[in-house]
Amino acid sequence: MVIEVDSAADPRIADFTRLRDTDLRKALEPEQGLFLAEGEKVIRRALATGHPLRSVLTTRKWLPSFADLPADAPVYLASDEVMENITGFQVHRGALASLHRLPLPAVPELLGRARRVLVLEDLVDHGNVGAIFRCAAALGVDAVVLAPRCADPLYRRAVKVSMGAVFAIPYARMPDWYGGLADLRLAGFQTLALTPDQHAPALDKVQFADRVALLLGSEGDGLSSHWLAEADQGVSIPMSPAAMALGVDSLNVVAAAAIACHALLR
């Protein structure tokens, strides 16, 4: 069902407009139960995990790539110029798709079938959240739990950076930050709080329980003092003495997550 559009003001393509207005999109997309995926590979990963397709916006060059999409979903066809007018940027991967969100499980339901879990407290950068999901998918993490203020994994940038890994890892959002770790304790998880404090035991030296939840804090301040106190144990990634002498006492959260996820493999 191919429909040509020649104006960014066409109301039928409202899902794809004002994409640079971050505050608007962060409010509008969850409220309307939709999200956007960019590029054929990511779009197909979203479809393969059961997200119903609302519509596609693409150019004539990329149209053959989407010939097998569900027949009831409109494919809006635009010139490169109109496409950029609609989105506000060049769509280098050729297409955008609007898809329906699926209901999230409750945290206890998610934990019931997991052994290795990441818990993200107040990470606000969508690119970092997407990259952490990609690390989790690559290194065998079973699930991700988000604190209430953590960035949306289905925001376009998070989906793009993750290369669709946000569809491969089940996740849930805590309804309550202050008591949010209680569900992990009730499910029998050992909670390990990743900290730059080099007095904390090295993560690769810690004896893991059968079920482990690794807590990662926000980009600037790390984990809150409340979650550090609530966790079973603080753990660190050792820095080299030379780095410490230069004042480099920690890694960015994505690099730390990758190393920590690898450690959880054992």
NORQUI-V329381 format. One record per residue. RES is the residue in three letters. PSI is psi in whole degrees, 0 to 359 (* if undefined). D_CENTER is the distance of its C-alpha to the mean C-alpha in Angstrom with 1 decimal. Layout:
res = [RES/RES]
psi = [PSI/PSI]
d_center = [D_CENTER/D_CENTER]
This chain:
res = [MET/VAL/ILE/GLU/VAL/ASP/SER/ALA/ALA/ASP/PRO/ARG/ILE/ALA/ASP/PHE/THR/ARG/LEU/ARG/ASP/THR/ASP/LEU/ARG/LYS/ALA/LEU/GLU/PRO/GLU/GLN/GLY/LEU/PHE/LEU/ALA/GLU/GLY/GLU/LYS/VAL/ILE/ARG/ARG/ALA/LEU/ALA/THR/GLY/HIS/PRO/LEU/ARG/SER/VAL/LEU/THR/THR/ARG/LYS/TRP/LEU/PRO/SER/PHE/ALA/ASP/LEU/PRO/ALA/ASP/ALA/PRO/VAL/TYR/LEU/ALA/SER/ASP/GLU/VAL/MET/GLU/ASN/ILE/THR/GLY/PHE/GLN/VAL/HIS/ARG/GLY/ALA/LEU/ALA/SER/LEU/HIS/ARG/LEU/PRO/LEU/PRO/ALA/VAL/PRO/GLU/LEU/LEU/GLY/ARG/ALA/ARG/ARG/VAL/LEU/VAL/LEU/GLU/ASP/LEU/VAL/ASP/HIS/GLY/ASN/VAL/GLY/ALA/ILE/PHE/ARG/CYS/ALA/ALA/ALA/LEU/GLY/VAL/ASP/ALA/VAL/VAL/LEU/ALA/PRO/ARG/CYS/ALA/ASP/PRO/LEU/TYR/ARG/ARG/ALA/VAL/LYS/VAL/SER/MET/GLY/ALA/VAL/PHE/ALA/ILE/PRO/TYR/ALA/ARG/MET/PRO/ASP/TRP/TYR/GLY/GLY/LEU/ALA/ASP/LEU/ARG/LEU/ALA/GLY/PHE/GLN/THR/LEU/ALA/LEU/THR/PRO/ASP/GLN/HIS/ALA/PRO/ALA/LEU/ASP/LYS/VAL/GLN/PHE/ALA/ASP/ARG/VAL/ALA/LEU/LEU/LEU/GLY/SER/GLU/GLY/ASP/GLY/LEU/SER/SER/HIS/TRP/LEU/ALA/GLU/ALA/ASP/GLN/GLY/VAL/SER/ILE/PRO/MET/SER/PRO/ALA/ALA/MET/ALA/LEU/GLY/VAL/ASP/SER/LEU/ASN/VAL/VAL/ALA/ALA/ALA/ALA/ILE/ALA/CYS/HIS/ALA/LEU/LEU/ARG]
psi = [82/128/120/137/143/13/139/346/359/120/342/342/26/330/335/4/158/44/340/350/87/315/318/312/323/330/318/317/311/324/321/1/35/166/167/142/142/128/147/315/313/319/315/326/321/316/321/337/15/10/117/140/131/308/168/143/122/180/169/325/323/356/317/334/341/24/337/14/161/133/338/359/123/141/112/126/126/156/165/320/313/321/314/325/325/311/332/5/166/127/93/334/10/339/153/143/141/128/157/140/152/152/139/145/159/155/313/323/317/316/337/336/27/153/330/121/140/141/118/120/108/32/123/350/119/325/319/318/315/318/324/321/322/318/315/317/321/333/21/17/140/329/162/134/131/136/162/326/5/148/155/118/341/7/146/315/321/316/315/312/324/348/36/1/339/342/343/335/119/145/162/160/130/138/342/125/314/316/20/335/352/320/325/318/318/329/2/24/139/123/120/123/116/125/149/354/110/354/343/148/145/137/322/357/355/140/117/142/178/325/124/134/122/124/128/136/181/163/321/306/352/202/147/156/329/313/326/320/327/335/156/325/141/143/155/164/114/135/150/149/323/319/316/323/333/1/11/100/3/167/163/163/328/314/318/320/319/313/317/319/321/320/326/344/331/*]
d_center = [31.0/30.9/31.5/32.4/31.4/33.1/31.9/28.7/30.4/30.5/29.1/27.9/25.0/23.8/20.2/20.0/21.9/21.3/17.8/18.6/19.2/15.9/17.4/18.7/15.7/13.5/16.5/17.6/14.8/14.1/17.9/18.8/16.4/15.0/12.2/12.9/12.4/14.4/16.7/18.5/16.6/13.2/15.2/17.0/14.1/13.0/16.8/17.3/15.0/17.1/15.6/18.8/19.5/20.8/21.9/21.6/22.7/24.2/27.3/30.4/29.6/26.4/27.9/29.3/25.8/25.1/28.5/27.4/24.8/25.8/29.1/28.4/25.5/26.8/26.2/27.0/28.7/29.1/30.7/28.7/30.2/29.4/25.8/25.4/27.2/24.9/21.5/22.9/21.8/22.6/20.4/20.9/19.4/21.9/20.2/17.8/17.3/16.9/15.8/16.2/13.6/14.6/15.6/13.4/15.6/17.2/16.3/19.7/19.2/16.0/17.7/20.8/19.7/17.9/19.5/16.8/14.0/11.7/12.0/10.2/12.9/12.6/10.2/10.7/9.7/6.9/7.9/7.8/4.4/3.8/7.1/6.9/5.3/8.0/10.4/10.0/10.8/13.6/15.1/15.6/13.4/14.0/11.4/9.0/10.6/9.6/12.6/13.7/13.1/9.6/7.7/6.4/3.1/6.2/7.8/9.6/8.9/5.1/6.4/9.3/8.5/6.8/10.0/9.0/7.7/5.1/8.7/10.3/9.1/10.3/9.0/11.1/11.7/15.0/17.7/19.4/18.5/22.0/22.6/19.1/20.0/22.9/21.2/20.2/23.9/25.3/23.4/25.0/22.2/23.2/21.0/20.8/19.9/19.0/21.4/23.1/26.4/28.3/30.6/27.9/28.3/26.5/23.6/25.3/28.5/27.2/28.3/25.4/26.0/25.3/22.1/20.0/17.2/16.1/15.4/13.7/14.7/14.1/14.6/18.2/19.8/18.0/18.4/20.7/24.2/23.9/21.2/23.0/26.1/24.6/23.2/25.6/25.6/24.3/23.5/23.4/22.9/26.4/27.1/30.2/33.3/33.4/30.0/30.9/34.2/32.4/30.3/27.0/26.0/22.3/19.4/16.4/13.5/11.7/15.2/15.9/12.9/14.2/17.7/17.0/15.3/18.3/20.6/19.4/20.5/24.1]
